[in-house]
Amino acid sequence: MKLIDGKKVANQIKEEITLEVERVKLDGGKIPHLAAIIVGHDGASETYVGHKEKACIQVGFDSTVLRFEDDIEEDTLLRKVDELNKNPEIDGFIVQLPLPDHISEQKIIEAIDPKKDVDGFHPINLGRMVIGLPAYISATPAGIMELIKRYKIETSGKDVVVIGRSNIVGKPMSILLGQKADPGNATVTMAHSRTKNLKELVSKADMVIAALGQAEFLTADMVKEGATVIDVGITRVKSDQTKSGWKLLGDVKYDEVAEKTEYITPVPGGVGPMTIVSLLQNTLKASKGEIYPKF
Ligand code: NAD
């Protein structure tokens, strides 16, 4: 079994980005600037935005967080999105989800200029990704592709099962692995809550991407000997073994599954750290005009 160390790879990439930002500074160029909109006081959202802000500072990016109370009206939020769209200082921005019920997430996502949509949630970016055009790819699938690339894990001709079909993880992941690309060229099955023969499908797969959000769902009896297992799930459960009283569990029963795999990601320290780094990479691309030419 070989561990896919997402924390280590994420730190390497952060160092690469830091060097690039230092070069830009020396040349008198523009420092990449990421902004985030956060609405309300959801604990998990605060934590995620805090991590993103910290990561920006680590690599030398400029970072702005716009905070709004959860009674903000949809029209006002749309105006704030438009201001960020038009602000030449901001290279890319994200709107932290979930949003309060009275605000349409889809409307807000579609109001973001695709050129600044570094989360890759806008239909234009998703559509461009599907047909293989340059696009911002949502952070978690992009991070997983980077891990597969850096660990040189062969995907061509392999059977992959992605468990989960969310717009931000399962669906883009399935498309990316099936693309005519490297990594890619896999035969992908996208399983979901209505899939009937999941155990049978998974037991034949060379690679399993578990993104369903059910703690320790994937057990050793389901997995083929020598498979690669990527665990996206994060579930917070109570624990008397930690100071905080909580611990994070993945979708994979790690201890028993790890023994059967060729490669596996741990939780924490696998996919999670890559997600934030992908957002930084997308912001860097935005500031360089790599996906869409600068206007
Ligand atoms: P989601 O709830 O939007 O989607 C879950 C998907 O799993 C659905 O498509 C559903 O059909 C499928 N599913 C549910 N139960 C199933 C079952 N028994 N069998 C087969 N399929 C089943 O979730 P999401 O936003 O894609 O996130 C999935 C998990 O990944 C969550 O635990 C989330 O916290 C985690 N996540 C982690 C990161 C990270 O950075 N590591 C990023 C995003 C999401």
Residues whose N, C-alpha, C, O or C-beta is under 5 A from the ligand:
A	BS01	NAD	T140 I163 G164 R165 S166 V169 G170 A191 H192 S193 A211 L212 G213 V232 G233 I234 T235 V271 G272 T275
